Amino acid sequence: MSDTDQGIVLYTKDDFKHLMAAGQLAAETLDMITDHVRPGVTTEELNKIIHEFTLARGATPAPLNYHGFPKSCCISINHVVCHGIPGERRLLEGDVANIDVTSILDGWYGDSSRMYMVGKVPKKAEKLVDATYESLMLGIEQVKPGNTLGDVGYAIQSYAEKHRFSIVRDFCGHGIGRDFHAAPNVLHYGKPGQGVKLVPGMVFTIEPMLNIGKPDVKILDDGWTAVTRDRTLSAQFEHMLGVTEDGYEIFTLSPRGYTKPPYGA
């Protein structure tokens, strides 16, 4: 483990093994919760299941008490962009929801989120979810030594806007490893060749948020929940990955092979 002159931590191949273990736990958690996402369940019930699952595997849920966040995961439904706080809200047929988990395993962080569709959802919601996933994967394909974070952002932005969705600019991906949030910031928009140059050992999340309407968001009075200002639907997917000598390694791929919903169909 070493630092660049930009304050970005570079991890070794041995470090990558620990990051993979933490990332796989986060992915396994998202696989597990899939079976519980159905009409009628409260987001607090899902939070409790995730909390207990994480502890049973010898890990800690990173969101709990992070800067005062009161729960063990974030659940963001429909027009909630991110950082939704689990509570008494019941999932309804037609909802789309993002579930975001971060596990701390032996001092290493694993961070991932996925979209879930509750029963049959409107066609526009399906298209948004699909486009968000595809934009994430196109961004990931740009990760290799010599490319820049601007290349990553441009791939995401151009795909999203081609499909007439907007990119949220108030939130970004981030460096991760021994710390929850670190340098660099990973913007989901940009220009080719601009921004931080990628080198082997960098580890970060890519987590684009796409809106059906405008990109503007606001934070609710709880200080956490971010929603679209125009109340249109929002979607997000997140993977955690490391830069290798010839490309990238995704630490948070689903053990069950899930990519985007409907899962297991």
C-alpha positions as CSV (number, residue, x, y, z in Angstrom):
1,M,0.0,0.0,0.0
2,S,1.4,3.4,-1.0
3,D,0.2,6.9,-1.8
4,T,0.4,9.0,-5.0
5,D,1.3,12.7,-5.0
6,Q,-2.4,13.3,-5.3
7,G,-3.2,11.6,-2.0
8,I,-4.6,8.5,-3.7
9,V,-3.8,5.2,-2.0
10,L,-2.3,2.5,-4.3
11,Y,-3.0,-1.1,-3.1
12,T,-0.9,-4.2,-3.7
13,K,-2.0,-7.6,-5.2
14,D,-2.2,-8.9,-1.6
15,D,-4.4,-6.0,-0.7
16,F,-6.7,-6.8,-3.6
17,K,-7.4,-10.2,-2.0
18,H,-8.7,-8.5,1.1
19,L,-10.7,-6.0,-1.0
20,M,-12.2,-8.9,-3.0
21,A,-13.3,-10.6,0.3
22,A,-15.0,-7.5,1.5
23,G,-16.5,-6.7,-1.9
24,Q,-17.8,-10.3,-2.2
25,L,-19.5,-10.0,1.2
26,A,-21.3,-6.8,0.0
27,A,-22.3,-8.6,-3.2
28,E,-23.5,-11.7,-1.3
29,T,-25.6,-9.4,0.9
30,L,-27.3,-7.9,-2.1
31,D,-27.9,-11.4,-3.5
32,M,-29.4,-12.5,-0.2
33,I,-31.8,-9.5,0.2
34,T,-33.2,-10.1,-3.3
35,D,-35.5,-12.9,-2.0
36,H,-37.0,-10.5,0.6
37,V,-37.7,-7.5,-1.8
38,R,-41.5,-7.9,-2.4
39,P,-44.7,-5.9,-1.9
40,G,-45.6,-5.3,1.7
41,V,-42.2,-5.5,3.3
42,T,-41.0,-2.4,5.2
43,T,-37.6,-1.0,4.5
44,E,-36.8,-1.3,8.2
45,E,-37.4,-5.1,7.9
46,L,-34.9,-5.2,5.0
47,N,-32.4,-3.2,7.0
48,K,-32.7,-5.6,10.0
49,I,-32.1,-8.6,7.7
50,I,-29.0,-6.9,6.2
51,H,-27.7,-5.9,9.6
52,E,-28.0,-9.4,11.0
53,F,-26.6,-11.1,7.9
54,T,-23.5,-8.8,8.0
55,L,-22.8,-9.5,11.7
56,A,-23.3,-13.2,11.2
57,R,-20.4,-13.2,8.7
58,G,-18.0,-11.4,11.1
59,A,-18.3,-8.0,9.5
60,T,-19.7,-4.6,10.4
61,P,-22.3,-2.6,8.4
62,A,-20.3,0.6,7.6
63,P,-23.3,3.0,7.2
64,L,-24.5,2.5,10.8
65,N,-23.6,5.6,12.8
66,Y,-21.4,6.9,9.9
67,H,-21.6,10.7,10.5
68,G,-24.8,10.0,12.4
69,F,-26.5,7.9,9.8
70,P,-29.0,5.7,11.8
71,K,-29.3,2.5,9.8
72,S,-27.1,-0.3,8.4
73,C,-27.9,0.3,4.7
74,C,-29.5,2.9,2.4
75,I,-32.7,2.1,0.6
76,S,-33.8,4.7,-1.9
77,I,-37.2,4.3,-3.5
78,N,-38.6,5.8,-6.8
79,H,-37.7,9.6,-6.8
80,V,-35.2,9.1,-3.9
81,V,-31.7,9.5,-5.5
82,C,-29.6,8.1,-2.7
83,H,-29.1,7.8,1.1
84,G,-32.7,6.9,1.8
85,I,-33.1,5.9,5.5
86,P,-34.9,2.6,6.1
87,G,-38.1,3.0,8.1
88,E,-41.8,2.1,8.1
89,R,-42.3,2.7,4.4
90,R,-43.7,-0.5,2.8
91,L,-42.6,-1.5,-0.7
92,L,-45.5,-1.3,-3.2
93,E,-46.1,-3.1,-6.5
94,G,-44.4,-1.0,-9.2
95,D,-41.8,0.6,-6.9
96,V,-38.1,0.6,-8.0
97,A,-35.6,0.8,-5.2
98,N,-31.8,1.0,-4.8
99,I,-30.3,-0.9,-1.9
100,D,-26.8,0.2,-1.0
101,V,-24.6,-1.8,1.4
102,T,-21.1,-1.4,2.7
103,S,-19.4,-4.1,4.7
104,I,-16.3,-3.7,6.9
105,L,-14.5,-7.1,6.9
106,D,-11.2,-7.3,8.8
107,G,-10.7,-3.6,8.4
108,W,-11.4,-3.5,4.7
109,Y,-14.5,-1.9,3.0
110,G,-16.7,-3.5,0.4
111,D,-19.3,-1.2,-1.2
112,S,-22.0,-2.0,-3.8
113,S,-25.6,-1.1,-4.7
114,R,-28.2,-2.5,-7.0
115,M,-31.7,-1.6,-8.2
116,Y,-34.6,-3.8,-7.4
117,M,-38.0,-3.9,-9.1
118,V,-41.0,-4.6,-6.9
119,G,-43.4,-6.7,-8.9
120,K,-44.3,-5.3,-12.4
121,V,-43.0,-1.8,-12.8
122,P,-43.8,0.8,-15.5
123,K,-42.0,0.5,-18.8
124,K,-40.3,3.9,-18.3
125,A,-38.8,2.6,-14.9
126,E,-37.5,-0.5,-16.6
127,K,-35.8,1.6,-19.3
128,L,-34.2,3.8,-16.6
129,V,-32.9,0.9,-14.6
130,D,-31.5,-0.8,-17.7
131,A,-29.8,2.4,-18.9
132,T,-28.3,3.0,-15.5
133,Y,-26.8,-0.5,-15.4
134,E,-25.5,-0.2,-19.0
135,S,-23.9,3.2,-18.3
136,L,-22.1,1.8,-15.2
137,M,-20.6,-1.1,-17.2
138,L,-19.6,1.2,-20.1
139,G,-17.8,3.4,-17.5
140,I,-16.0,0.3,-16.1
141,E,-14.8,-0.7,-19.5
142,Q,-12.8,2.5,-19.6
143,V,-10.8,1.5,-16.6
144,K,-7.2,0.7,-17.5
145,P,-3.8,2.2,-16.9
146,G,-3.3,5.3,-19.0
147,N,-6.9,6.2,-19.3
148,T,-8.4,8.9,-17.1
149,L,-11.4,9.4,-14.9
150,G,-12.7,11.8,-17.6
151,D,-12.8,8.8,-20.0
152,V,-14.9,6.9,-17.4
153,G,-17.3,9.9,-16.9
154,Y,-17.6,10.5,-20.6
155,A,-18.7,6.9,-21.3
156,I,-21.4,7.1,-18.7
157,Q,-22.6,10.5,-19.6
158,S,-22.8,10.0,-23.3
159,Y,-24.7,6.7,-23.0
160,A,-27.2,8.2,-20.5
161,E,-27.8,11.4,-22.5
162,K,-28.2,9.4,-25.7
163,H,-31.1,7.6,-24.0
164,R,-32.5,10.9,-22.8
165,F,-31.7,10.5,-19.1
166,S,-29.9,13.0,-17.0
167,I,-26.8,12.4,-14.8
168,V,-26.9,13.5,-11.2
169,R,-23.9,15.7,-10.5
170,D,-24.2,16.3,-6.8
171,F,-22.8,12.9,-5.9
172,C,-19.9,10.8,-7.2
173,G,-18.0,7.6,-6.8
174,H,-15.0,7.6,-4.5
175,G,-11.7,5.9,-3.5
176,I,-12.2,3.1,-1.0
177,G,-10.1,0.4,0.8
178,R,-9.0,0.9,4.3
179,D,-11.2,4.0,4.4
180,F,-14.9,4.3,3.5
181,H,-14.4,7.4,1.4
182,A,-11.1,8.6,0.0
183,A,-9.5,10.2,-3.0
184,P,-10.2,10.2,-5.9
185,N,-13.7,11.6,-6.6
186,V,-15.2,9.7,-9.5
187,L,-17.5,11.9,-11.5
188,H,-20.1,10.3,-13.7
189,Y,-19.7,12.9,-16.4
190,G,-16.6,14.3,-18.1
191,K,-14.4,14.7,-21.1
192,P,-12.1,12.2,-22.6
193,G,-8.5,12.5,-21.5
194,Q,-9.2,14.8,-18.6
195,G,-9.0,14.2,-14.9
196,V,-6.9,11.8,-12.8
197,K,-4.8,9.3,-14.8
198,L,-5.4,5.7,-13.9
199,V,-2.6,3.6,-12.6
200,P,-2.4,0.1,-11.2
201,G,-3.4,-0.2,-7.6
202,M,-6.1,2.5,-7.6
203,V,-9.4,1.3,-6.0
204,F,-12.6,3.2,-6.2
205,T,-16.4,2.9,-6.7
206,I,-18.3,3.9,-9.9
207,E,-21.9,4.5,-9.0
208,P,-23.9,6.6,-11.6
209,M,-27.3,8.0,-10.7
210,L,-29.6,8.6,-13.6
211,N,-32.9,10.6,-13.6
212,I,-35.8,10.5,-15.9
213,G,-36.2,14.2,-15.5
214,K,-33.7,16.9,-14.7
215,P,-30.5,16.2,-12.8
216,D,-31.3,18.6,-9.9
217,V,-31.6,17.1,-6.4
218,K,-32.4,18.4,-2.9
219,I,-31.7,17.0,0.6
220,L,-34.7,16.5,2.9
221,D,-34.9,17.7,6.5
222,D,-33.4,14.5,7.8
223,G,-30.1,15.7,6.4
224,W,-29.5,12.6,4.4
225,T,-32.3,11.7,1.9
226,A,-31.6,13.1,-1.5
227,V,-34.5,13.3,-3.9
228,T,-35.1,14.6,-7.4
229,R,-36.4,18.2,-7.3
230,D,-39.0,17.4,-10.0
231,R,-40.1,14.2,-8.3
232,T,-39.1,12.0,-11.3
233,L,-37.7,8.5,-11.0
234,S,-34.0,8.0,-10.2
235,A,-31.9,4.9,-10.4
236,Q,-28.3,3.9,-9.4
237,F,-25.9,0.9,-9.6
238,E,-22.6,0.7,-7.9
239,H,-19.5,-1.5,-8.3
240,M,-16.2,-1.3,-6.5
241,L,-13.1,-2.1,-8.5
242,G,-9.4,-1.9,-8.7
243,V,-7.1,-0.9,-11.6
244,T,-4.8,-3.8,-12.6
245,E,-1.7,-3.9,-14.9
246,D,-3.9,-4.4,-18.0
247,G,-7.4,-3.3,-17.0
248,Y,-9.6,-3.7,-13.9
249,E,-10.9,-6.2,-11.4
250,I,-14.5,-5.8,-10.1
251,F,-14.7,-6.8,-6.4
252,T,-18.5,-6.7,-6.1
253,L,-19.7,-9.1,-8.8
254,S,-22.7,-11.1,-7.7
255,P,-21.9,-14.7,-6.6
256,R,-25.3,-15.7,-8.0
257,G,-24.5,-14.1,-11.3
258,Y,-27.1,-11.3,-10.9
259,T,-26.5,-8.2,-13.0
260,K,-29.7,-6.2,-13.4
261,P,-33.3,-6.9,-12.5
262,P,-35.4,-9.0,-12.8
263,Y,-32.9,-11.2,-10.9
264,G,-33.1,-14.9,-11.3
265,A,-35.6,-14.6,-14.1
